[in-house]
Amino acid sequence: MAFLPENIKAHSKTLLEILSYRAQYQPDNQAYIFLQDGETESDSLTYGELEIRAKAIAAHLQPWQGERALLLYPSGLEFIAAFFGCLYAGVVAVPAYPPRRNQKLSRFFSIVNDSEAKIALTNTSIQTDIEKKWEKGTELSPLKFIATDAIQTELQTIKFPSPSPEDLAFLQYTSGSTGTPKGVMVTHGNIIHNQQLIHEAFGHSENSMGVGWLPLFHDMGLIGHVLQPIYVGFPSVLMPPLAFLSNPICWLKAISKYRATTSGGPNFAYDLCINKITPQQINNLNLESWDLAYSGAEQVRAETLEKFNEKFSRARFNYQSFYPCYGMAETTLFTTGGEKQESPIIQNIHLEKIESESITADGNGSPKKQAFVSCGRPYLDTTVMIVDPQSSTRCDEENVGEIWVSGGSLASGYWNAPLATEETFQATLQDQDSEHFLRTGDLGFLKDGELFVTGRLKDLIIIRGKNHYPQDIELTVQQSHSAFRVNCGAAFSVEVEGTERLVIAQEVERTYIRQLNVAELAGVIRQKVASEHELQVYGVVLLKTGSIPKTSSGKIQRRGCREAFLSDSLSVVGSSFLDQHGDRLTHQNNSPTPTPEAEQLTLITELCEQISQCVGIPSSLIKPNQFINTVGLDSLQAVEIKNYVESNFDLVIPMEKFFEDITVAELATEILNSTVADSTSSNGKVSTHDELGETNGHSGNGNGKVESGIDLDSRLRLVYKSGNDVLQRAREFELPDQLRKTGLLPYFRELERNEGATCIFEGRQLVMLGSNNYLGLTADKRVREATAKAALEEGPSLTGSRLLNGSTHKHRDLEKKLAAFVGHEDALIFTTGYQANLGFISALMNEETTIVVDSEAHACIFDGAFMSRCKVVQYQHNDLDDLDRKLQRVAQKSATMVVVDGVYSMTGDIAPLPGIRELCDRHKVTLAVDDAHSLGVLGEYGRGTEEHFNMIGSSDILCGTFSKSLASIGGWVAAEVKVIDWIRFNGRSMLFSASIPPTSLAAASTALDVLIEEPWRVKTISENATYWKNGLKELGFNVGESATPIITVMIGDDMNCMVFCKELLEAGVYVNSAVYPAVPRTKALLRTSVMATHTKEHLDQALEIFATIGKKLGLIE
């Protein structure tokens, strides 16, 4: 390593001088490493590379010297190059975040307008996106956008300006927790001075290592994790904020992996780790190197420090590493901090003393106390004093007042705001006016030279002459009930009849909104606040999850919340107010009324399915507006339908109706009229759904309507009425939207990341029990590396069908390997498993043939039959006697094929293959087995159903998919060579579909190799399935007798099932629900499936959550 002059920091006037020295003397030293997903290194910069990149950008910016430039970048190192490029070019950088249409943009536009920026620096992707999505005439129109990643890094001999310490370096817009963001003018001298403060306080050296996840456009991320490493000369590992927020363990894993010495964040970051990181994840951490864990930007809570230390001490975290500190954009960043490697100083203070602005330490554990954590002391020439904000006189020690600061890190003011600058940056004490101070707007006190911050002056609540800090009241509220979201509430006062009254605005967890009990929750709040703060709560406003106003850094905007309350623009789900005398309560529940359950709008589908079973034609051929007497019912089948309706709906329908002009939709309407009327009669009994809560709106009024005002009869007629508009049914299909509003839609959830045994959903790590990734190979390194290699070497697609240009030797190699593994002569690969079934059935069957199918077989088998126009006969699930009867009836009349699932995907049942094979032989018919859920699961080596029964090669046709055990996408059919050749040239779903892409092929082939080499996975998944099933049984759940990884939990009622599924999701377990018509009416279930990669800790965690939610909903005792 080249020598770097030791006095460079002491004699440099700007950070640019230090970067230039490092680029000259340490060009190859690592400056930054970027982890795009929080774990994988995706980019890096050395000092030499950074200077070259920054100067190339600076050269491009020469025409705009002295102007402001917005920096609009996603998290990444291009932002850093652009920031230094601005410094070199003499352009004033304005860090911000890229605008997105789905965000509230008032803050962003205020920055654009206030800064008067002429240019915006960004990357090519964001520039293209902005040009597409933003119309001319908006606030962005005057800006010239420059994509810096498109600027060539050719060296140019340009003499860049040499800034002085007084020159403006950048505008740091404040987070705006109490008002509109203002641009803090940070000079080059401010930067250097603050870097000196941090260097001395944090004890950094070139041997230090930083890890940061904070936004780079914020002062803490920029000054602390971008500029300090350059100043001192140590590497900085960075990741996007979203990576940490969605998966907090990645922050601590990075600290552990890179042996970081310095890292930190606001108090909520430590809370997030406490709440989201599992004990199993901690096992692989080593936090011994982390000797400075700073906490700042919001109030540091002693409880958080203690809980974090308690949880992570076994990962060798040292409590003395905690470093509470205090600062703000107006002081560049850092203002005060403690002594490194000394335990935080905590004072327990009588609340009544705080309220009267004088404090006394309490060592006796009085219940009326608050623990305050010291934010340390000032360093170098920085001065901190406590001042009476009214008289501008200095407070005595241990008296609460406004925090005033002076020193070299004080910014020069607010951009374009001389009055605000004078008010905030040029404050003077009453008895002297020679020295100017910054009025921070924060309240606090000094004790033994240590600064304790108690709150914000503008947020302070003064009621009846007493001071109350909103964050203390908010904490009381959020600890009072599990319905209240942590760090998502605001306490403020409003004037009512000339008197200041307290209002609490608090977000409610999603799981509580549907059955919101406003009176109960408001009562809890009032009781707790009165008990702990001696305050009466005038108004309780319960808010929709995720709706409370916050800054871009996550701070509660109390002033913004108060203004939204006064303007009636909060997202309120319920409220409770006292009258002006405080003796009468008014409650209002604004939570959305749940809509009719799914079964009511899918009754027609059920009837079509039932008729199809009787007649023996695909249900898709039976139309809702078709007269029942035209579908081919004979008198015996009509009686079957009549008996079905009467036994399932307690409705007697005259026999003659089935031979008159009644349609399927009209029959459904009669059933609905009857069931809705019945729900309001007979002893006043409410339906099972109503027992979930008083507010879900299912009580009927006897005329086909529910209290939501939705006319079910007219809706069904509208959905299915005939007409010329083929889109009418789609446009009037309301069920998904209704379920989305209630939060109960259990389908099309959007995962952020699938990690195999776990997944990331809405920023939380869940135990994944809803995947068919039976062997856990989607997360296997070998499979992923093979996939990546195929993508790089062969590209994403062959862009052609197998018939033409979509076949390679790798396709044939896999087909041969697969055929050998399952014990058949040959195999053929399709693009999906669904297409495999469509392909072989449509190639072999026609209108003169018959297919006999288990009633619970997969939908793709029925669709293949429909495609081939063959006759369809169903037999009762796994009932060999019924299969025999059906074969006796059809096998002599036409060529017949029996098609079964090896393992039935909904229940986990195994087909009785020996008996089925015997019947097929007796009746001389073909047997096809769909082994989609059997491969990798059944048999000693995972060869599927045939191996399970020691019957390898016994099926005439065997098919399956790669999307379960083989961690890919694709399907396959195995049979004798001649049959495969016939399907190859006649299977339409293969002939007219693009070939399976190289990446999917590589993943499936590698996964099959892993299965062959590691048969222990099959044993492990069986053991996990037994453990999981027995655990559920012991809790009291009805789980049946599945011998596969598919374990069903029988619930019965559709609504109960959807609620259970939703609450499990909220609590940390991902499962799938099956409600009517996917399963018979009153047979709703949760489908769970385990993996070979699930640990006992995963399963125990899920069992604990099942127990908690099951008891809460009354499903178990």
N, C-alpha and C positions, 0 to 999 in steps of 0.2 A: 504493500500500500504506500502510495506517495505521501510525502510529509506535508501536513497542512499547518501553516503558521499558527501557533497557539494564541497569538494576540489578535487574530482576525475578528473575533466577536467583539473584543473590547474596543477596537478602532474603526469598525465599520459603521457608517452612518445610515445605511439602508440594507435591507435583506438581499437586494440584488447583488451587492458587493460580496456578500457571503456566498450566495449561489455561484457567482462567477469564480470565486476562489475554489470552491469545491469542484466545480466542473473542470477547472484547470489542474488541481492537485489530486482529486479523487474521482476522476471521470467514470470509473467502472464500479464505484461503490453503489450499492442498492439504495435508492431513495424511497421508492414506493413499490408495494406489491398490492394488487387489487384482486379481491375474491368476489367474482360476480354473483355467485350463489351463496356466499358466506363460507365456502369451503374450498372451492377449486380456484387455483391461480389462473386468472384469465388475462392479466396484463401486468406490466412492471415498467419502471423507469429508473435508470441510473442518473447520477448528477449530470453526466455528460449528455445523455439523451434528453434530459429535461431542458437543459440550456439550449440545445440545438432546436428542439421543438418550439420552445417559448420564443426564441429569437426569430424563427421563421414566421410565426404568427405576428410578432411585433413588426416585422418588416411589412407585412400586409396591412397593418393598422396605421402606418405612418400618416395617411391623410386625415386621420381623426385625432391627432394629438390634442390633448386637453378636453376632449369630449367624454361623455359617459357611454359605457358599453355594457349592456345587459349580458350576463353569463347564464345561458339557459341550457343546462346540460343534465342528462341523467347521471346518477352516481358513476364515477369513473375518473380515470387519470387525465382525460382530455380537458376536464374542467381545470385541473391544476396547471397544465401547460398554457391554457388560455389566460388564467389569472396572472401568471408570471409574464406572459406575452404582453398583457396590458401594462404591467409595471414597467417593462422594458420600453414600451412604445410611448409612455407618458399618457396613456389613456386611463381614465378613471373606471375601474371595474365596479360593476353593480351585480353581485351574486344574487341570483333568484332561482326559482324553480320553473321548469317548462310548463306552459299553460296547457290544460287539458279541458276538453269540453264538459266533462262530467264533474268538474270541480267548481267550487265557489271561487270566482275569479276577481272579486272586488279588491282583495288585497293585492293581487298581482297587478291589476290595472292601476291601482294607486301608486305602485312602485314605478310603473312605466311612465305615468304622467308626471309624478313628482320629480323623478330623476332627470327628465327631459333627455333621455337617452336617444342617440342618433343611430346607433347600431346595436345589433344583438348577435352575440357569438353563440354558436351551437354546433351540433353535428349534422351530418347529411340527413340522417333519418328523421330527426325532429324538424329540420327545416322543410323537408318534403311534406311531413305531416301537417305542419302549420299552413303551408301553402295550399294544401288540399282542403283543410277544414275551416280556415278563417277567411271570411269574406272581406272584400275591400270596404273601407269605411269604418273599421273597428279601430280600437286604440293601437293595434299592432301595425296598421297601414303605414305610418310614417317611418317605421324602422327598416333599416337595411340589414338583412340577415346574411351572415357569413358563416359557412360551414368550415370550421377550422380543421376538421379531419381531412378535408380535400386540399389543404394548402401543402404544397411541396416543401420538403425540409432541406432545400438546397441552401448552402451557406452563402450569405451575401455580405459584402463588406459595407455595412451600414453603420454609421455612428449614431448610436441611440442617445437620447438625452440623459443626463446624469441628474437624477432628482435630489433635492435637498431634503433634510428631515422635516421641513415645514410643508413640503408639497403634499397635496392630497393624493393618497394611494388608492383608496376605494371607498365606496359607500356601503355601510352595513345597515340594512334596513332592520329595524327592531321587530321583535315578534308580535308586538301589539296586543299583549295580554290585557291591557286596560284601555286601549284606544287605537287610533289609526296609526299604521306603521310610519316611522319617520326615518330618514336616511342619516345615519351617524357618519360624520366625516372623519375618517381615520387617516392620519398622515403616515408618511414613512417613518418619522420619528416615533410616533405612537407604537408602530409595529415593533421596532427595535427595543423600545423601553419595555413593552409588555413581554417580549421574548426574554429579556433579562430577568424580569420578575419570575416568570414561570421556571426558567432555568435554575434560579437560585432556590425557589421554594420547593420544586419537585426533585432537585438534586440530580438532574439529568447529566449524562455523559455520552460519549460516542459508543459506549457499550450498552446503552439503553435500547429498548425495543418497544415500539408503540403498536397498539391495535385499536382501531376506531371504527365505529359504525354510524356515527352521527352525520347528519347532512352536511356536505361540504359548503353549502351556501349559508350555513349558520356560523355564528362567531366561534362556538365551541369546537365545531368540526374543522373550520378553516384555520383559526389561530392555533388551536391545540394539536391537531393531528396532521396538518399540512405544513404550517410555517415553523412550529417549534422543532420538528425533526430536521428541517433544513438548517435552522439556526445552530442547533447543537451538533448535528451530524450523525444521526442514527436512523435506521430504517423505520418506516411506518407501514403497517399492514392495514388496509382499508377494505370495507365491505359496504354494500348499500344498506340504508336503514331498514328497508323492507326485509332483507335477509335475516336481520336480527329479530325484527318484530314478528315475523312469521315463524321463526324457528330459533328461539333465544339461545339454545345450546350451541349454535354455531359461533356465537361471540366467545363463549368460554372455551370452546374447542380451539379457536384460533389462538387465544391467549396461551393455552396449554401447548399447542403444536409449535408455535413460534417462540416460546419461552419469553413472552412479553413481560416487560417490567411496569409499563404504564398503560392504563386504560381506565375507562369509566363512563359516566353518563349521568343523567338526572336520576332522582330517587326512584322513579317509576321503572327504570331499567332493571334495577335490583329486585323490585317487586315482581316484575315479569319473570325473572329467572326463578324466584322463589315459587311462583305459582305454576309455572309451565314445565320446568325441567324435572324429569323423573329420576328416582334413585338409581335406576339402571344406567341412565346416561352419565350420572356423576362418576360411576365406577371407572370410566376411561379418562377422567380428567386429572391433570396435575397442575395446580395453580400456585405452586411454590415460588415460581419466579416473579409473580405479580406483587411487587412491593409497593405500588402506589395505585390504589383504587379510588380515584377521585369521584366525588358526588357533588353536583352543583346544578345550577339553572332553575331549580325549584327547591322548596323546603326539604332539608335532609331530616328524615325521621329516624329516631333512635330505634324504634321497633323494627324498621326495615333492616338496619345494620345488624341488629341482634339475630334476626331470623335468617338473613343471608349467611352470616357466620356460622350459625347452627347447622344450616343445611350443607354448606360447602367446606366446612372445616375438614371433613374426611377426604376432600380433594386437595388438602394441604393449603387451603386458603388461611391467611393469617389476619385476624381481626385488626391488628395494628397497621395493616396496609390501608385501611380506610382513610381517606383524605377528604373530609368535607371542605369545601371552598366556596367563595362568593365572588361574583363578578357580573359584568353586563357588557353589552355592546358599547355603551357610552364610555367605559374605561378600557376599550379595546377588547378585553376579555377578563383577565385575572385581576382581582383586587386584594383578596385576603385568602390565606390558607394556613393550615396547621404546621406542626413539625412532622416531618416524614418519619414513618415507622414508630409513631407514638399513638396510643389509643385515642380515639375521639373524646373530647371533653363534653360531658353531658350535664346539664343543670336541670333539676326538677323545681319548677317555679310555681308558687301559688297563683292560681288563675285570677283571683281577686286583686292580686298585686299588679298583674299585667294589665288588668282592666283599668286600674287607677294610675297606670304609667309609671309605677315603681315596683321593683321586683325584689323578692327575697327567696333565697334558696331554701328548698324544702327537702330535708333528708329523712323525714319520718313517714314517707309513704302516704301522705294525705290524699284522699280520693279527689280533692279539688286541686289538681296540679297538672302541669304540662311539662313534658320533657323537651328541652331545647338543646340542639346540638351546636356546638361552637363551629363557626366557619373560619377560625384561626385569627391571624393578625396580619397587618400590612407589611410589605417588604420594601426595601430600598427607601426611596424618598416619598413613598405613598403615605398619605395621612388619611385616617378615618376618624370621624368624630360623630357624636350623637347630638342632634340639635332639635330644640323645640320648634316645630314647623310654623307655629303661630307667631312666636316672638323672635325667632332667629337667634336665640341665645343658646349657648352650649349647655347641655344637660349634665348633671352629675352622673358619675358612674353608677350603674345599676338602675338608671331611669330610662324608660322607653322614650324614644324620639325618632326623628327621621335621620337616616344614615347619609352623611355628607362625605365626599371624597375629594382629595386633590392629589396631584402628582403628574409625572411625565406621561402616563398612559391615558390621561384624559383627552378624549377626542376634542376637535376644535369646534364642534357644535352640530346642529342639524342642518342638512342641506336645504337651502331656499326657505329657511324658517327663522328669521332673525329674532322674532319675539319669543319663540319657543327656546331658542338658543340662549337668549339673555335670561329667561326665567329659570332654565335648568342648569346651564353651564357656568353662569356668572353670579351665583349666589354669594353673599357676604354675610358675615356675622354682624349683629347689631352694633357691637362695640368696636368693630374694625372692618375696614373695607379695602385693605391692601391685598388680601389674598382671595382669589376666587375659588369657589367650590362647586362640585357637581351635586345637585340635589337628586338623589337616586330614586326618591319616591318610595323607598323601602323603610320599614320601621324595624328598630332593633335596640339593643342595649350593649354596653361594654361591661365586662366583668373580668378583672385581672388582665386587662389588655386584650381579651378575647372577644370577638364580635359574635353576637347571637342575633339572628334575623328572626323577627316575629311575624312579619306580614307586609302587605302593601298599603301605603297610606291611602291611596284612592279606593282600595277595596275595603278599608276599615269600616266596620259597622258600629255606629254609635247609637245606642238605644238607652234612653233615660240616663244619659250622662256617663254610661259605661262603654268602654271599648271592647269590641269582640272581633276576633280574627276569623274570617270566613273559612280558611282552611281547617281550623280546629272544629268548627261546626260541621263542615262537610265530612270530615273524618268520622265524627260521631254518627252522622246519618248513615254513612256507608258501612259502618260496623254494626248497625242496628238490625239489619235484616239481609238475608242472602239474595233478596230480589234486587238490591241496589248495586249498580256497577261501580267498582272502585275507580277513583280518579275521573269520574264522569258526573260530577254534581257541582252546583254553585249556590252559595248563600249570599244574599244581598238584601238591602233594605229598600222599601218604597214608602212614599208618604201616603197615608190613608187618613182622611179627615183631619189633616194637620199634624199627624203623629207618625213617626218613623216606625214601620212594622217589618218584621222579618219574613222573607220568602225563601223557600228552599226549592230549587229546580234540580231534579235528580233523574238520571237515566235508569230505566228498569231493564233487567236481563230479559232477553227474548222469551225465555221459557215461562216467564210469569205474565207476559202481556195478554195472552189468550184468556186466562182466568183471573184477570186483574181484580183484586179486591182493594179498591181505593180507600175505603174507610179504614180497613185494617192497617194498610201501609202508612197512611197519614197519621193514624193514631200512634203507631210505633215511633215515627219521627218526632211527633210532638212530645211524647213521654220522655224519650231519650234526651232531646235537646233541653227540655225543661229541667230534667234531673241533673245534667252535667254542666249546663251553662246558665241556668236560671233565666231562660228566655222563653217567651211564648211565640210559637210559630203561627203567623197569620195565614200564610198561604203555602200549600204543598202542591207543586206542579210536577207530575210524573211524565217523563219524556220517553219518546221512542228511542230504542237502542241506536247508539251511534250518531245522535242528532245534536248534542249540546255544542254550542260554539266553542271552538278551540283554535289556537294558533297553529301555524304549520309545524311548530316544534312540539305540539301536544299540550300546551298550557291551556287551562280553562280561561276563557275570555269572560270574566265576571261582568264587566261593564257591558259587553256585547250581549250577554245573556239577559241582563237587566233590561236593556233596550228592547230586545226581542220580546221579553215578557210584557213590557208596557205597550208594545205595538201589536201584541197578540200574534206573533209570527213564530213562536216555538212549536215544535212538533209534539203536541201534548196528547198523551193517551189517557190521562186521568188527572183530576185536580180536586183540591179540598180547601175551602176558605172559611175563616171565621167572619162573623159580622163585625161591625166597627166596635161593638162592645165586648167582643171576644167570648160570647156565650152561646152562639148558635153556629152549627156547621152546615156547610153546603158541599155535597160531593157530586162530582160528575165523572162518568166513565166514558172516555172517548175511544177506547180500544175497539178495533174493528170486530163487528159481529161475525162469527164464523159462518160459513156458507153451508148449504146442504151437503151431506156426505157424498163421497164418490159413488156409492152404490145406487143412489137415486137417479143419477144421470147415466148410468151404464146398465140399467135394467134391460134395455132393448138388446144389448150385446148378449146378456145372459140367456134371454129367450131364444135368440138366434142360435146360440151354441146348443141349447137343449133340443131345439127342433132339428138341428143338423145331426145330432147323435141318433135321433129317432129315425130320420129319413135316410141317413147315410150319405149326405152330400156335404161339401165344405160349407162352413157357416158364412164364408165370404160371399156365397151365392145367394144367401137369403137377405133380402133387403127390408129395411124397417117399414117402408110403405107398401110392401107386398102383402096381398091377401093370403092368409094362412092356408086357405083351401086350395091354393095354387102351387104349393111347394111339394106336393106329392104325398100328403099324409093319408094313410088308410085309417079305417075305423079304430083299429087296435092302437096305432100310433097316436091318434087324436086323444084316446083315453089316457095314454101315457103323459101327454102334455097337460091334459086336464088335471090328472092326479098330481103332477109336479107343481102346478100353480096352487092348487088347494092345500097341499101339504106344506109348501114353503111360505105361502102368504096368507093363509087362513081366509081365502077368498073362493067362494063357490061360483063357478061360471057354468051356465047351462051348456049342455053338450052341443046343442044346435048352433051355438055361436061359432064353433070351430068349422062349421060347414057353410056359414053365411059370410057376408063380406066384412070381416074384421081383419085389420092389418096387425102386424107385430107391434107397431107403435101404439095403435089404439088399445091393444091388450095391455101394453105397459102402462098406458094412462089409467085404465081401469084399476090396475094393481096399485098404482101410486095414490089414486083417489082413496082407495080403501085403506091403505096403510097410514096415510096422513090423518084420515079421519079417526082411525083406531087409536092413534097416538094421543088423542085428546079426550078419549072416552074411557070408560071402565075404570072406576075407582080413582080417577085422577092421577094414575101412575104415569110418571115421565119415562121417556125412553132411556135406554142404557147410555146414550150419548149425553143426555142431560145430567146424568149423575157425575159427569166430569166437572161441572161447575155451573153456577147460576147464570152466567152471562153469555153462554154459547148459542142462545137463540134458536133452539130446535123445537120449542113447543109449538104445536100446530093449532089451527082454528077450524079444521074440519072442511075446508073448501079447496084443498090442494095447494095451500100457501103456507109458508112459514113466516115467522115474525120479521125476517129480513125483507119481506115485501116481494120476494121472487115468486112468480107464478110458475110452478113446476110443470103443470099441464101445458100451458101455452109455450113454455120454453121447449118442451119436447116436440110439440107440433111445429114450432119454428125451425128447430134443428133438422127435422126430417121431412118437412113438407116438400112436395114436388114443385118444380119451377124451372126456369131457364138458366138461373145463375148457379153454376156448379160450385162456386166458392161460398155460397150462403151458409152452409153447415160450418165451414171453417170460421167464418167471420162471427158467427153467433155461438161458437164453442167457448163457454165461459169458465168451465171447471178449473183449468190450470190457474187462471188469474185469481179465482176465488180462493184456491188453496194457497197460492203465493201470499195473498193478503193475510191469511191466518197463520202463515209460517209453517204450514203443514205439508206442503208439496214435497214428497219424499224422492222425487226423481230429477234427473238432469242437474244434480249438484255439481258445482264447479270446484274441483280439487286444485290446490296450488302446486302440490307436489305429491307424487306417489313414492313412498320410500320402502315399499314391500310390506313388512309387518306393521308399519305405521304409515300415516299420511299427514299432510298439512292441509287443513281446511279452515278458511277464514282466519289465518294466522295462528291456528292452534294445532298441536300435534295430537292426533287421535290414534287409538289402536284400531287397525284396519281388520275388521271382521266381515267385510262386505265385498271381498275380491275373490276371483277364481284363480289367483296366482298361487296354486296349491303348493308348489315346491319352493316358492319364494325366489325364483330365478330372475325376475325382472330387475332385481337389485344386485344380481351376481356380477362381479367385476369382469369375469371372463365373457359373459354374454354381452355386457355393455361394450367392452373393448372390441369384440368381434363385430358388433353392430356399427361402431364408429369407424372401424377399418373398412368395412364394406361401403359405408357412405362416402368415404374419402377416395377409395380405389375404384368403385363401380358406379357411384352416383346414386341419386335418390330413386330412380325409376328406370325401367326398360322401355316405357311408353309404348307398349304393344301387347297384344294377346299372346298366349302360349302358342297358338296356331301359327303365328307369323314370326315376329321378332322378339317374343318375350320368353323364349326358352334358352337356358344356358346349361352347361355341363353340371353346374352346381344344383340346378333343379333335379336333374336325373340322379346325381349322387345322393341327395337327400331322400328322393323317392325310394331308391334302392335300400338305403340305410333304414328308412322307416319300415319298409316292407319286411325286411329281415327281422327287425325288432319285434313287430307285432305278429310275425309268423305267417305271412301271406306271400303269394308269388310276386306281386308287383303292387305299385302304389302310384297315385296321381295327385299332384298338389294343385289346390285351388287358391284363389286370392283370399277367401274367408271360409270359415266353417259353414256358415249359412249357405254360401254358394256351392259348397261340396254336396250338401244334401239336395239342393235344388238340381244340381248337375246330374248326379247319378240317378235320381228318381225320374227326372224328366227324360233322361236318355233311355231308360229301361221300360217305363210305363207309358200306356196310352189309354184311350177311351174304352178299349176292350178288356182292360185288365183291372184288377182290384188290389187295393192296398189295405191291409189290416193293421191297425195302429193302436197301441196302448193309449188310453184316454188321457194320460198325463205326459205323452211324448212332446218333444219340443215343437214349437210353432213352425220351424223351418221344414219339418217333415210334412205337415199339412199343406204348407205353401208349395212344396215340391209336387205334392199330389194334385193340387189345383192347377199348377202349371202344366202337368202332364195330361190333365182331363180324365184321370182314372177314377174309378169308383172308390169311395172311402168308407171303411167299416171300422168302428171303434169297439174295443172290448174293455171291460172294467180293469182298472189299474192292477197289474200283476196277478190277475185272476186267471189261472190256467184253465179252469173249467169253462169260463166264459169265452176264452180264446178258442178252446176246442169247439164250443157250440157255433161260434162265428165261422170257423174254418169249415165245419161240416156244411154250413149253409152256402158258402161262396166258392170253396176250393174246386168243386166239381163243375162250376159254371164258367169260370174264367181263370186265366193265368193270374196267380196271386203271389204277393210278397208280403211277409210280415216284417214290420219295422218297429224296433224298440230302442229305447235308450239303455245303455249299459248301467249308468247311474242317472237317476232322475234329478234334474237340476234344482227343482223346488223343494224336494223332500229328502234327498240323499238316499232314497231307496235303491237297492240293487235289483236289476231284472233277474228273475229265476231262469237263467240261461239254459241249464240242463233240461228243464221241463219244456221250455219253448222250442229248443232244438228237437226234442223228441216229437212234439206235436207237428212241427214243420216237416219232419221226415215222414211221419205217418200220413200226413195229408199231401205230401209231395209238393211243397211250396218253398219258395226262396226265403231265406232269413237275412235281414240286414240289421246290424247293430251300430248305433251311434255311440261311440265311446268318448265323446267330448269331455265328460267329467270323470272318466275312468282311467285314462292314460296318465301314468305317473302317480296314481292313487291306489289302484287295486293290483293285487298280485305281488309276489315276493320281489320282483324286479320292476314293478310299475308298468307291466305290459298290458294292463287293463282287465276287462271283465273276463275275457277268455282265459287268461292266466289265473285269475282268481278262482275259477272253477276247474282249473287244469284241463282246459279245452282249447288250447292254442290252435288257431286255424279252423275252428268249427263253424264259424259264420261264413255264409256265402259272400257277404260284403261287410266290411268293417270300415267305419269312417270316423272322423274326429276333427279336432281343431288344434291349432298351435296356441290359441289365446288363453288357455288355461295353464296347464303344467309347463308348457314349452315357451312361455314368456314372449310371445310374438303375436303376429296376426297372420292367419292363413288357415286353410282347411286341407283335408286329405281323404282319399278313398283308397282302400286296399282290397284286392281281390285276385282272382286268377288272371293271368296275362291277357287272355282273350277278352275278358269282361272289361278290364282296364282300357284296352285298346278301343273297344266300342264306346266307352264313356268319353275317351279322349277325343273322338271324332264326332260325338253326338251330344255331349253335355253343353247345352247352350250357355249356362252361367259361366263356363270357362271360355268357350269359344269367343264370346262377345264381351269379355271383361279384360282389363289390363292385367298383366301378370303380376304375381306377388313381387314386391320390390326387393332388391338385393339386401337391404338392411334387415327386412323381416326374415328373409331366407337365412341369413347369417345367424340371426338371433335364435331361430328355431333349431337350426343344425347344431349350434353350440350347446343349446339347452338340452337337446337330445343326447349329446355326448356326455354332458354332466350327469344326466339321469343314468346313463349306462355305466359310467365310472363310479357313481356315488349312490348306489341303491339304498344306502342307509336313510336317505331322505324320505323314502316311502315308509319305512318303519317309524321315523320321527313324526311324520304327519299323522300316522295312525295313533301313536301315543298321545299327541296333542289333542286329537279329536276325542279320544276317550276321556282325557283329563277335563276338557272343556264341557263335554256332555254330562259327565258325572257331577261337575261343579254346579251346572245349571239345575240338575235334578235335585241336588242337596238343598238348593235355595228354594225349591218348590215349583219350578217351572215345568210345564209339560213339553218335553222335547222328543218324545217318540223313541224309536229304537234304531236310529240310523247307524250304519257301520262304516260310514264314510266321513270325510271332513265337512260335509254339509250337515249342519245341525239346525233344525227348525225349532223355533219357540212358538208354540201355538198360543194365539191371543184370542181369536174368535171375532170380536167386534172390530170393524174396519177403523172407526174413529179412534178407539183405544190403541189400535196397532200403530196408526200414524202418529199419535201423540207420544207413545212410548218410543218410537223410532226417533222422533225429533228431540226428545229430552235426553236420550242416550247420546245423540250427536252433540248436544250442548255440553254434556258432562264428560265427553272424551272417548266415545266408542262409535265407530262407523259401522252400521249394519244396513241391510236392505229390508224393506217391508213388502209384503205381497197382500194386496186386498182384492176384493171382487172387482172385475171378473177374472183376474189372474188365478184366483182360487175360488172355490164355491162360496156362496153367501154364508156368513157366520163362521168361516174357516180362515180368517185373516191370520197371518203369521209373520214372524221375523225370520228371515233367512240369514244365518250366520255361517261362515266358513273359515276354518283355521288353515294355517300354513305350516310348512316344515320349519320356517324361520321364526315362528312365534316362540318366545321364551315363556317360561312359567310366570315370570314377572308380568309380561304382557297379559297373559290370560287371567292372572290373579287380579290385576288392575281392572280388567273388564268385568270380572265376576263381582267385584266390589261395587262397581257402578251399576250393573244390572240389579244387584240387591237393593241398592239405595233407591233407584228410580222405580223398580218393581213394587217396593213397599209403599212408596209415595203415591203411586197410582192405584194401589189396592189390588195389584195383580198377584202378589204373593203376600204371605203374612209375615 
